[in-house]
Amino acid sequence: MGEDGKRFRTRSGGTVPLRSLLREAQSRCFESLRARNSALDNKELMEASHIMAIAAVKYADLHNNRLTNYVFSYDRMLDMKGNTAVYLLYTHARISTLLSRVEDQDLMLPNSEKFFKNEKERALAVAILKLPDAMHAVVQDLLPSRLCDYAYTLCVAYNEFYSVCKVIGSPEEKSRLMLCRATVFSLRRALFVLGITPLYRL
């Protein structure tokens, strides 16, 4: 349904073609990226906005219960802070950018150092560990929305962790980088199952 509570249609009353929906979503993604002073050049912006638009439309459909109607809204679908593919892709790009700065670093730790003192570290670790349960729920209930909820919860936990826990240059650098790597691995697995292409830079 549209935001007016009626069936989502064109101004003339016809069904909105998927191509038109994707074109509008890509246009909005492109303008949003450009407004944020992205480091990407124009060609990269076009490619990123194309990927983001397809992801946003897929996710908007999958994260709702397949048995119920939902209200379609471009603003809600492209919200960078809500339960959207855009939020997931920004989080993935943020982690990937951070990890690209330490790709050659050995993160092996003795068992005595594999523990987390900060509550946000622990919350993120718990969120990561819930991936198998989320996958099982998707298969058992045939509801991809379960995996969307997992991916969103994981990203929220990561961003809360990142906002209070310094990673590079901290005494806990290795253990926190391990958390970042585990987060991005789990997020990529979820995105792959949902059919969403991750973005590594934005």
C-alpha positions, 0 to 999 in steps of 0.5 A: 500500500501507499502512504495514503493507505491505498494500493500503491499506483501511478498517478494515472491509476496503473500499477507501478512498474518495477523499473520505475520504482528502481529508477526513482530509488537509484536517483534518490540514493545517488543524490543522498550519497552526493550530498554526504560528500562521498569520496567516490567519483561520479562513476562509482557513485552511479554504481553504488547507488544502483546497488543500494537501490536494488538492495533497498527495494529487496529489503523493504519487501523481505523485512516485512512479514510475507503474510501481511500488507505493508505501507510502501514509502521511499523515505522509509525505505531509504532511511539511513538510520532505520531498519533498511538495506541502506543502514546495513550497507553503510554499516558494512562499508564502515567496517570494511573501511576500518579493516582495510587499514589493518588487513595485514595485521595478525589478530591471533590472541592467547586464550587469556586475552579473549574476553571483553570488558566493555558491555558494548563489546559483550553485546556485539559478541552475543549479537554475532553468535545469534546468526545460526539461530536466525538462519534456522528460524528462516528455514523453519518458518519460511520468513526471511524477515527473521534474517533481516531482523538479525542483520539490523540488530547486528548493525545496531549492536556494532554501531553502539560498540563503535561509538564508545569503543576505540578500535585502532590504537586502543590497548584492546585493538586486537580483540576489538578488530576480531569483533569487527571481522566477525561482525562483517563476516556475519553481516556478509553471510546474512546479506548473501542469503538475502540476495543483497550485494555489499558495498565496501566504500561509500 
